[in-house]
Amino acid sequence: MKIYGNNPIEGKDLYSKVNDLNKKETTGRINDIEKGRSENDKISLSGKAYEFNELKKIINDLPDMRTDRVEELKKVIEAGSYTVDSLKVAEKILEEI
C-alpha cells in the first residue's frame, strides 16, 4: 500500500526544525530573565561563608609538603646518622591492621 500526498519529514530536516524551535525557546527564556533583573539585586555572603572562603585561600597557599622537614631528613640520611626505631615501625604497622 502506498500513501501519496502527505510526505514524512526527513530525519535531518526534523532535527533542524526541532533545533531551531529549541533555540527560539531558550532565547525567549533568557530575554525574560534579563527583563526581570533589577539593578538592586545583590548577593551577600554570611560571615561563616566569608570565613570559610578565607580559610580555603590560606590552605591553598600552603605547600604540598613540608620542605623544611624534607631537607632536614635528607641531610641526616646523607650524613648516615638516620636511625629507624623498629618498635615504632612495628607499632604503626599493627595499628593499620
C-alpha positions as CSV (number, residue, x, y, z in Angstrom):
1,M,0.0,0.0,0.0
2,K,1.3,3.5,-0.9
3,I,0.2,6.7,0.5
4,Y,0.6,9.8,-1.6
5,G,0.4,13.4,-0.7
6,N,1.5,13.7,2.9
7,N,5.3,13.3,2.8
8,P,7.0,12.5,6.1
9,I,9.8,14.8,7.2
10,E,13.3,13.5,6.6
11,G,15.5,12.9,9.6
12,K,17.9,15.8,9.0
13,D,15.0,18.2,8.4
14,L,13.2,17.1,11.5
15,Y,16.4,17.6,13.5
16,S,17.0,21.1,12.2
17,K,13.4,22.1,12.8
18,V,13.5,20.8,16.4
19,N,16.9,22.5,17.0
20,D,15.5,25.9,15.7
21,L,12.5,25.6,18.0
22,N,14.7,24.9,21.0
23,K,17.0,27.9,20.2
24,K,13.9,30.2,19.9
25,E,12.6,28.9,23.3
26,T,16.0,29.3,25.0
27,T,16.4,32.8,23.7
28,G,13.0,33.8,24.9
29,R,13.7,32.5,28.3
30,I,17.0,34.4,28.5
31,N,15.2,37.6,27.5
32,D,12.5,37.0,30.1
33,I,15.2,36.6,32.8
34,E,17.1,39.7,31.7
35,K,13.9,41.7,31.8
36,G,13.2,40.6,35.3
37,R,16.5,41.6,36.6
38,S,16.9,44.7,38.7
39,E,19.9,46.9,39.4
40,N,19.1,46.5,43.1
41,D,19.6,42.7,43.0
42,K,22.6,41.8,45.2
43,I,24.1,38.7,46.7
44,S,25.7,38.7,50.1
45,L,27.6,36.0,51.9
46,S,27.2,35.2,55.6
47,G,30.1,35.7,58.0
48,K,30.7,31.9,58.0
49,A,30.8,31.7,54.2
50,Y,33.3,34.6,54.2
51,E,35.4,33.0,56.9
52,F,35.3,29.6,55.0
53,N,36.5,31.3,51.8
54,E,39.4,33.0,53.6
55,L,40.4,29.7,55.2
56,K,40.3,28.0,51.9
57,K,42.6,30.6,50.4
58,I,45.1,30.1,53.3
59,I,45.0,26.3,52.8
60,N,45.5,26.6,49.1
61,D,48.6,28.8,49.7
62,L,50.2,26.1,51.9
63,P,52.9,24.0,50.2
64,D,52.0,20.4,49.4
65,M,54.9,19.1,51.5
66,R,56.9,20.4,54.4
67,T,60.1,21.3,52.5
68,D,62.0,22.2,55.7
69,R,61.4,18.7,57.2
70,V,62.3,17.0,53.9
71,E,65.6,19.0,53.7
72,E,66.4,18.1,57.3
73,L,65.8,14.4,56.7
74,K,67.9,14.5,53.5
75,K,70.8,15.9,55.4
76,V,70.6,13.3,58.2
77,I,70.3,10.4,55.7
78,E,73.3,11.7,53.7
79,A,75.3,12.0,56.9
80,G,74.5,8.4,57.7
81,S,73.1,9.2,61.1
82,Y,69.4,8.4,60.4
83,T,68.2,5.7,62.6
84,V,64.9,3.8,62.5
85,D,63.2,2.7,65.7
86,S,61.9,-0.8,64.7
87,L,59.5,-0.9,67.6
88,K,57.7,2.3,66.4
89,V,57.6,0.9,62.9
90,A,56.1,-2.4,64.2
91,E,53.5,-0.5,66.3
92,K,52.4,1.6,63.3
93,I,52.1,-1.5,61.2
94,L,49.9,-3.2,63.8
95,E,47.8,0.0,64.2
96,E,47.0,-0.2,60.4
97,I,45.8,-3.8,60.6
